[in-house]
Amino acid sequence: MYALDLKLLRELWHLRGQIIAIALVVACGIASFVLAMSAYNSLQLTQATYYDRYHFAQIFASLKRAPETLKTQITDISGVAQTQTRIVVDVTLDVPGLEEPATGRLISIPERRVSMLNDLFIRQGRYIERGRGNEVLVSEAFAEANQLNLGDTIGAIINGRWQKLRIVGIALSPEYVYEVRGAGELYPDNKRFGIIWMGREALGNAFDLDGAFNNVTLSLSPGAREIEVINRLDRLLERYGGLGAYGRKDQVSNRIISDEIRSLEVTATVVPSIFLAIAAFLLHVVLSRLVGTQREEIAVLKAFGYSNLAIGIHYLKFVFAIVSVGAIVGILVGLWLGNGLTRLYAEFFRFPILRYEVGSNLLITAILVSFTAAAIGAIVAVRRAIFLPPAEAMRPESPARFKPTIIERLGLQRLFSPASRIILRNLERKPIQAFLSMLGIAVAVAILVTGLYFQDAITYLMAVQFHTVQREDITVVFNQPCPARTRYEVAHLPGVIRSEPFRLVPVRLRFEHRTYRTALTGIDPRGEFRSLIDKNLYSVYLPADGVVLTAKLAEILGVTPGDTLTVEVLEESRPVRQVPVVGLVDELIGVQAYMDIDALNRLMREGQTISGAYLAVDPYLASQLYSRLKRIPAIASFSTREAIIRSFEEISGRNLRVFTSVLVIFACIITFSVIYNAARIALSERGRELASLRIIGFTRAEVAFILLGEQAILTLFAIPIGFGLGYGLAALMSFAYDSELYRLPLIITKSTYAFTFIIVIVAAFVSGLIIRRQSDRLDLIAVLKTKE
């Protein structure tokens, strides 16, 4: 075997350019797999560990007010393991250094530190002390965004009275790993919204809830049925203004984290599969043609007594040597990128510790995947080498059958130079080889298009959602529904140019066996700040009756226009209504249900009640408006469109741009590798032919034109095919990134196609320069020694 190993080393060195190119493709596939899978495993493990150690609740419910004595009845529900009652209230904050008003969610905690559901991890400082009602803990994200430190104070309007709160600790909770107000807001604004934990006694006294509660969380016993516990809890809380209990899967923070983890899992399977399929294809082509050029060598080896097994292992070693290099590089790059991606997630997913965990199973899987792909690509070529009879191998391959080409049969050969006719003859006489080369280049083009697609999709999504659908400057939400006259009071606030009221009603939508907890949004159909559009960006009319759903929500519920939804209202008397679905809209962020505000008021059998207002604001008077809003007790929350855009860019936008950048770099590497391999293999196969042309008088330039002209034709034909394949891959990615959080539209711009074309042409040009240099060094003497 020593002689075969020497032969292997010589071949590896001789084909080093092609080997490096293929190894880079393997490295890209393995790196993308390790990148996404390691981040996926790290997030999933951290999430599960955090939830378990800090007792993340399994059922959540809000209500108006209930006596603490009700806790015993809740605990007695079959399947309930632990019950925690508490007080949860949103208040307006005046944060030092922040011009705009902020919203703080005050959550009661025991004055004495005990183990509890949704337990706190104190990052800095200490727990509150009994008897000091103004001491609070604040969430880490809110503290960092506003540069709050231990000992700082923030102002809060608590039950209509102004109060100073002193920060004694900075904490984290499994309930707010992803810190947003609620289901209607999917992107955090950590400067203007934060969680504040305050003593139960102080908070109860401030809101007249001493000996009472307005929020409850539960954990379940093993084997308990969640839906049965929720139904019994709802019946208990109904008389106390219960707003409908829900399980962990509908808890906003958990749902968003789980969606992100699922997206990582998709990324870890789809993208590496494409890369490794290309690597398998290249290995098959290289090895097949290597076996074809080594027929005589294989015959000699068999004549000297080497078995079929030994020869088969020799060629498998060739493949595995290439893959080993690619796998090692890919694992190292993947670990580096995965660690960076995990740190990126740590910026907005708040865990006590987000460790980058890479198990041995992941690395073993990456190696097995790469070697399996290589084996699949090499198996046919290795089989040819094994079963090639020595006598057959000693003879050169049968000469090709020559016949006039289509150009010659049409009599058009005079229009082409001899070199051009040679190119056309070779392409026509080896159609399968030409097709495979063209397919490899087309797939590389498709990957590049797919990488750039993400940037197009994000740009389009932001333009549609934040400039077409949402056009208000500011959104204010009241702490309870207000009468119609409130709209005029809002309109006369300093700096307000225009205001449009809206009504929010928490509901549970039900259709057959499917349910979804959300809010019905009542808007003015003649308003300008919230536009309803279809997938073609045409305005959708909001009728006087019925509900209009986003397409994603309709998909979740399994409804189409004309179906009737059961609407279970989750406030006040909790009426149940039947409402027809009258249309669908195509918003790209979140899921929504819209009604005419007057129709929603009629549905609730109330007067012209509103929950908040969309505002257009004079930027020169914005500071006066913010100062005024800080002093209005009726306002529960406040958000700006600029803050939402910034939050989207920092979270989803930045994540996708990082992934896009990595994918584009990998795609550029693969594009160059595929084009270079195709040209290098052509040179290896036709080396003697091209050298013979040199001997009979063709110049170096003409020989290079023959070789590279063929590759140029294949590349030019491959580009439009690659564009089509790229569109298909982009459609696959659009389908994969279709969640409640956001949907990626299938949008590919002309600039993406233009950039892809330039990259491919540059890659072909660089490959051509390298191959031209190699073709100029053809061994003419070796050709003269060739036996006819």
Secondary structure, 3 states (H helix, E strand, C coil): CHHHHHHHHHHHHHCHHHHHHHHHHHHHHHHHHHHHHHHHHHHHHHHHHHHHHCCCCCEEEEEEEEECCHHHHHHCCCCEEEEEEECEEEEEEECCCCCCCEEEEEEEECCCCCCCCCCCEEEEECCCCCCCCCEEEEEHHHHHHCCCCCCCEEEEEECCEEEEEEEEEEEECHHHCCCCCCCCCCCCCCCCEEEEEEEHHHHHHHCCCCCEEEEEEEEECCCCCHHHHHHHHHHHHHHHCCCCCEEHHHCHHHHHHHHHHHHHHHHHHHHHHHHHHHHHHHHHHHHHHHHHHCHHHHHHHHHCCCCHHHHHHHHHHHHHHHHHHHHHHHHHHHHHHHHHHHHHHHCCCCCCCCCCCCCHHHHHHHHHHHHHHHHHHHHHHHHHHHCCCHHHHHCCCCCCCCCCCHHHHCCCHHHCCHHHHHHHHHHHHCHHHHHHHHHHHHHHHHHHHHHHHHHHHHHHHHHHHHHHHECCCEEEEEEEEECCCHHHHHHCCCCEEEEEEEEEEEEEEEECCEEEEEEEEEECCCCCCECCECCCCCECCCCCCCEEEEHHHHHHHCCCCCCEEEEEECCCCCCEEEEEEEEEECCCECCCEEEEHHHHHHHHCCCCCEEEEEEEECHHHHHHHHHHHCCCCCEEEEEEHHHHHHHHHHHHHHHHHHHHHHHHHHHHHHHHHHHHHHHHHHHHHCHHHHHHHHHCCCCHHHHHHHHHHHHHHHHHHHHHHHHHHHHHHHHHHHHHCECCCEECCCCCCHHHHHHHHHHHHHHHHHHHHHHHHHHCCCCHHHHHCCCC
